[in-house]
């Protein structure tokens, strides 16, 4: 005889349904099968009572009959409204002394506090992995038992947790039940909404125990921690470069295969990383979720905000060990270093010209495609890069934001300001690695360097004669104009 303890459940015993109502009574039966008689036609979830099925079905129809009279938020079920209503009425007497987040129960505060202390009192007996919450340990243990009781009826993928199946199922239905009350962005998973919301609150509950750097997402903290351990378990089979994360290895590997699996559904531009596509997509939506708390300027990418913020702090963490020039941005520092090494890792696939910066290669490539995506809204003149448009626009505004520290002469372009400054210092920062001649201006250095390479990048459109300097081409072109006038 099998002993089964259940409360308020229906059992099939032989041909009869038995209802157990006593919470402490032990029912002795030969076979115990919980009967679920009502099935949802959409997701196949089963229910004991028809009223439960009816309530559940509203989640598919998105019909929201119940509305909160305080904040007007709508719900499919009255029970969900009642739970929500407590967020307005229930006191939260327990406050975290680190981040000031409030809780209605002391136990919830205790579990939350472990995100700051990194305390993990629950340990897996199989792999010794530690957890801060017992429920997280229980879910983890199913990995070892390989128990996957829940199966998707669309693609037949199996899951060990019911909530994982529900989250997965939304990839088929495209259901997004959770909405941000600040920017109204929608999410299919509550946890994703919670993480997104921190972009508005700037909450960073996860802190590094080594350098105290704070993070809004636990996975970001885990990734950061490997900087301190220097552990790199993943190696590229092509170039042997090592990585601390498998995802970074996968992204890097695409630099060899040139694979770009992520495509923008607006302009069809392709990307090798999903994160790059997400950031790019904001150029279409004009979404700028990251805001500077000093000047309120908005940014589409967190890294752009971090870079911008150094304008206010004047922090320059990167210093050149050749000329000791300091930089606030790592990529600016790397680009500068190439002026000393003359390294040009980016090559044009059309004419094979090499460049020290990827952005310069992109601009150059438009000289072949003749693409000019940036247009002046005053005179409609078009440009191949945004920087040239910004410089041109100052012709209309007469803005000269760059000033010489010595004579206070003003310039509309930063390169003109820098070139002018060298006339005071007599400094010659550009050196020819062939004859060691030095120059104060990059343009002069480039023209000189062509005397060694015999490169002639400027070609006459009339007779195809080539020249090493643009001004020489200009004067040559005048000879064709004079000849044409003489024939008239």
N, C-alpha and C positions, 0 to 999 in steps of 0.2 A: 504494500500500500504506500502511495506517495503522499506526503504531507505538504499541503500548499496553503500559504497564508496570503490572502488578498483582501482588500477593502473596497466596497462599492464597485465590484467588477462582475461581469456576466460570464458564466462558464457553460460550456456544452458538455453535459454528462449523459452519455447514451443519446436518446432522442429528446431530452428535456433541457430547457434553459434554467440554470440555477442562479439566483441573485444573492450574493453575499453582502449583508448590510452591517453586520456586527464587526466592529473594528478589532476585537480581540479574539474572535472565534476562529478555531482551526477547522478547516473543511478537509475531510479525508475522502478522496475520490480516486478512481482507477485511472482516469485520464483527465487532464485539465488543459483546456484550450480556450483562450480568450477570444470571444467572438466579436468581430468588427463588421457590421452588416451594411454600412453605407459608405460608398466609394465616390471620391471626387473624379469627375470625368476629365478634368484638366490635368491634375498632377498625380492622380491615383491614390492619394492619401485616404486612409480608412477611418471611419468614425463609428462609435457605438450608437449614437442618437442622431436623428435627422436634423434636429435643431442645431447640433454642432457642425454638421456638414453645411447647412445653410449659412451659418456665420462665417465658416471658412471660405465659402465660395465668393463672398464679397471681396476677399483679398485679390481674386483674379479679375473681377469686374471693375475694381477700383472705385466702387460706389461707396461714398463716405457719408453715412446718414447722421453721424453724431459729431457735434461741434462744441468746442470748449468756449464757454461764455466769457472767458477772461482774455485769451489770446487768439481766439477764432480758429485754432488748429482743428482739422477735421480727422475723423477716424472711422474705420469700417465697423468696428465693434464697440459696444457700450463699455465692455470690460476694459478695453484699451483706453477709452476716454477716462474712465475712473482712475486707472493707474497714472495717466498723464496728469489728471487734476491734482494729484497729491504733490506734484512738483511745485504747484502754486501754494498749497495749503500746509504741507508737512514741514515742520521745523527741521533744520539741519544743525543740531547743536555741536556736532563733532567737526572740528576744523584742523586741517593739516598745518603744522607749524612751519613747514618748509615752503609750500606753494599756496597755502591758504584755501585750498579746495575744501568744500564742505560736504558732510555726509549725514544721512539721517540715522545710520546705525554705526555703533562703535566698531563692529566687526569689519564693516566696509572700509573704515578709516585705517584699521590695522593692516588689511590686505594692501590698500593703496600705499601706505607708508613704506612698504617693502620696495616700491619702485625707486625710492630715494636711497634706502640703505642697502639695496641689492641683496637683502636677506632671502634665502630660499630654503625653508625648513623641511620641505618635502622632497624626498629623493627616490628615484626609480631603482628598484631592486635588481633590475636586469643590466641597465647601462650606466647607472649611477648619475644620470642627469638630474639636476636640482630644479625645483619649482617653488614659486612664492605662494601658490594657491593649491589646495588639495584637489579641486575640480580639474585644474590643468594637468596634474599628475595622472588622474584617472583617465583623461582623454589620451594622454601620451602613451599609457600602458597598452592601449589597443594596437599601437604600432608593432609591438612585440608579439601579440597574440594573433596578428593578421586578421582580426575579426572585422569584417566589413558587412554589416547587416543591412545597409541601405543602398539601393541600386536605382540609378536614373533610368526611367522608362523610355527616354528619348535616345540616349547614346550608350546606355547600359554601363556607364562608369560606376564603380562601387565606392562606398564611403563607410568609414567606421563610426561617423557621427551624423545624427539626423540634421543638425544645424548646418553641417558642411554640405549635405545633399541639397538642402533648401537654398543655400547660397549659390551652389553650382547650377541649380535648376533655373535661376534667374538669368543665366547666360543664354538660355534658350528662349525664355519669355521676354527678356530685356526689361524686366520689372525693376523699377528703382523707387523703393518705398520710403527712402530716407532723404529729406531735403534740408539743406543748410538754410537757416533762418536769416543769414546775413546776405549771401549772394545768390541764394535759391538754386545752387548746383545740386543735382540729385545723385544718389548713390544706391547701389543694390545691397550693400553691406553696411550695417550700423557702425562697425569698427572703422570703415573707410571714412564715413562722415565724421566720426570722432577725431580721427587723425587730421582730416582736412580742416576742421574747425580751429585747430591750433594755428593755422596760417593767419587767422583773424585775431586770435587772442595772444599769439606769440608765446604760448605756454610751452615750456620745455621741461617735462617732468623727469627725463632720464639724464643722469649726470655721470660723467666718467670719473672713476675712482682714482685715476692717476693724475690727470691734468685739470679736472673739474669742468671740462667743457660740457655744455648742456645740449640736449637733443629733444626734438618733438616726437621722435619715433624710436622705439626700442631697437628695431633692425639697424637704424643709423648708428646707434650707440655701439651695437655689436660689431658693425663694420669698422667704426673708429677705433675700437679697442685693439684690433689687430695691428694698428700702427705702432702700438707700444710693444706688442709681443713679437712683431716682425715675422710672424708665422705665415709662410706662403706655401700652401699645399698643392696649388694648381699650376701646372707648367704647360706652356704652349708647345705643341709638337712640331711646329714649323721653325720658330726662332728661339725656343727654350726660355723665353721670358716667363717669370714666375709671378703668380698672383695669390692674394690672400682669400679671394672670393671666386667661386665658380662663375658667377654672373659676369664678373669683370673679365675672366678668361674668355667666356663666350663672346662678349662684346669685342674684345681684342682680336679674336680669331677671324671676325668678319673683316678686319683690316687686310687680311691675307686673301680671303675669298671674295671680297668686294660685295658680299651679300647685303642687301637692304630690304629686309622682310616687312618693314613698317611703312605704309603709304598714307599720305594725307588725302582724305576724301574730298577736299576742296580744290587744291591745285595739283594733286597727284605727285608731289615731291616725295622722294623715298628716303628712308633713314635706316641706319643699322641698329639703332637703339630705340626702344619704346619711349624712354624718357625724353629723347631728342624730339620725337614726333609730338609728344604732349606739349613741350615748350613751344615748338614751331606753331602748333595749332592756335596758340594764343595770339599769333600775329593776325589771324583771321577774325577771332572773336574779340580782340582788343582787351582780353581779360588780363588784369594786373593784380594778382592776389597778394603781392608782397609790397608793403608800403614803408617808406623811410619815416621813422618817428621824429626826425629832426625837421625835414622840409616837406614831408608828406608826398614826395614823388613816388609814383607807383612803378612796379617792375613785374615782368612776366616770369622771371626766374629768380630764385633765392640767391644764386651765386652773383647775379647782377646787382642785387640789393647789397650784398656783402661788399662787393667791389666799390659800389657807389658810397657806402657808408664811410669808407676810409678818406673820402674827400673832407668830411666833417672832422674826423679824428686826426687827420694828417699823418696817420700811421703808415710807415714805409718799412715793411718787414724784410724786403729782399734787397741785397746789396751786391753790386758787381765787384768781383775780386780783382778786376783789371784796372778799372778807372774809378771804382768806389761810388759810382752813381747809385742812388737808392730808388726803389720802386715799391708802390703799394700793391701792385698786382703781379702774380706769378708769371702770367703769360707775357706781360710787358717786359718783365725781367729776362725771360727766356729769349724773346725777340731781340732785345738789346744785346744780349751776349753773342748773338750771331753776327753782329757788326764787327766783333773782334775776331771771331773764328772764320768768318766768311762762309759759314755753313748754309747751304740752300737745299733743304730736304724736300721741297715741293716742286714738282716738275709739270710743265704744261704738256698734255697728251697730243696737242696739235703741232706746236713748233719746238717742243722740248726745252724751252726756256725755263730756267730754274729760279726759285724764289725762297726767301728765308721765312716768309709768313704765308699761311694758308689763305688768309683774307686777301693778300696781294695777288696770289695765284687766281683766286675767284674773280677779282676785278680785271686782271689781265685776260682771263678766258673770254670775257665779254667783248674784247676787241676782235675776237674771231667770230663770235655769234652776233655781234652788233646789237646786243640786248641792252636797252636803256630803261630799266624799270622805275627810275626815280625822276619825277617831273616837277618843275618849279610852278607853283600855283599863281605866280605873278605874270611871268612871260612865257610859260609853257615849254621852256627849254628843258631837254631831257639829258639825264646823266646815267652812267653805268653803275655808279656807286653812291651811296647816301652821303658819304663824307664830302664828295665833290659838290653835291647839291647844297649841302649846308654852307660850304665856303662860298658858292655862287650866290646864295640867298642874301649874303651880307652886302652884296652890291646894291641891293634894293634897300636894305635896312641901314647901310653905312656903318654897321657895327664893326668895331675893331677891338676884340676882347683880349688880345695879347699885347703886352707892353714890355719894353726893354727896361730892365732894372737899373741900367746905368744912365741912359739918356732919355728914357721915358717915351721914346718913339713908339707909336702904336701900329699894330698889324692885324689884318683880318685873318691871317693864316698862321698857325703855330710853326710850320716849317720855315716861313719867312722870318718869323721872330727869332728862331734858333740860329738861322744862317746869319742874321744881322748881329746877334750877340757875339758870334765868333770874330766879328770884325774888331770888337773891343778887346777880347781876350787873346787874339792871335793864336788860339788853340787849333791844332790840326789833329782831329780825332780819327780821320780816315787814312789808313796806310795801305799802300799797294804791296801785296805779298810777292810781286815779281821783282820790282826795282826799288821797293821800300820808300818811294816818294810819298810825302804826306800832304793831305789836303784838309781844308777846314769845312768844305761843303761836299755833301754826298754826290750831288749832281756833277760837280767837277771831277770827283774821283771816278764816277761811272764812265764819263767821257774819256778820261785818261786810260782807264783799264781796257777800253776797246782798242787802244793802240797796240796792246799786247795780244788780244784775242782775235783781232781783225774782224770783229763782229760789226755788221752794218744792218741795224734793225729797221732803218727808215728807207722806204722804197718809193720812187717816183711813179705816180699813177699814169703818166703819159708814156715814158720810155723805159720804165722798170729799172732804171739805174738806182743803185743802193748807196746809202750814206751812213756814216757812223754817228752823225749828229743831226738833230731835228732842224736846227737853224741852217745847216748846210743844204739840207733838202729844200728848205724854204727859198733860199737864194737861187738854187738851181731851178726851181719851179718857175721863178720869175723870168728865166730865159725863154721858157716856152710861151709865156704870156706876151713877152716882147716880140717874139717871132710871129705869133698869131696876129698881133696888131700891125706888124709891118706888111703882112700879106693882105690886109683889108684895104 
